Amino acid sequence: MAEQSLYRIGELAKKTNISPRTIDYYTSMGLIEAASRSDKNYRLYNDETIRRLKRIEQMKHDKYSLDEIKRTLSDWDRVTSEEVVSQKLSELQHQLAKLEREVKELEPVIEQLKPRQANRLYTRLLPQTAACIEALMLIMNKSNLM
């Protein structure tokens, strides 16, 4: 297992371009937490804190309040571990592959439909279904997740 880097608050501030005061405030709010403490009782933060701070800053940029950010991050923390997420993504990939095979089986039939019949078929797809399919395809194409 690779050794994890730990940063004191000043080092974290420089790495993230966020003031130590803001980092301290986020810590007191529970948005972030120290990974451990040094022998001299300094709070030490890890690389996950850097990723979390980037999420917080992005959400602030997107006009989320700090309370909304805290709730969202809390929900994410409760969701699952990396292993479970990886397993779920694998299951989704398997289901997508199955759907792709079924679509390929239907392609010859669809190609022989008259334009009006094909149009009627496509309009039966709910917009949410099409959006879901697009979102899943985007997730599955991110190679660093798998």
C-alpha positions, 0 to 999 in steps of 0.5 A: 500500500502506498504511503499517504501524504499528510499536511499541516493546515498551512501546507494544505492551504498552499496546496489548495489556495484556501486560507488556513482560517477557512480550512479551520472554519470548515473543520469546525463545521464538520465539512472536513476533518483531520486524518490524524494528529502529529506528536505536537498535536497539529491537525494533519490532513490527507489527499482525500481532504484536498479532493473534498476541498475541491468539491466544496469550492466547486459547490460554492462556485455553483451557489450552494450554501455551506449547509447544503454542501455539508448535507451533500457531503454527508450523504456522499460519505454515507453512500458507499466505499470505493469497492462498493462503487466499483462493484456497482459500476461493474454491474451497470457496465454488465447491464449496459452490455446486455442492453447493447446486445438487445439493441443490436438484435433489434437494429435490423427490425428498426432499420426496416421500419418506415420513418413514421413508425420509427419516429413513433417508436423513438417518441415513446422513450421517456426523456428521463430514460434517454437522459439516464442512458446518456448519463450511464454512458458518460459514467462508463466511458470514464476509464479512471473509474474502472 
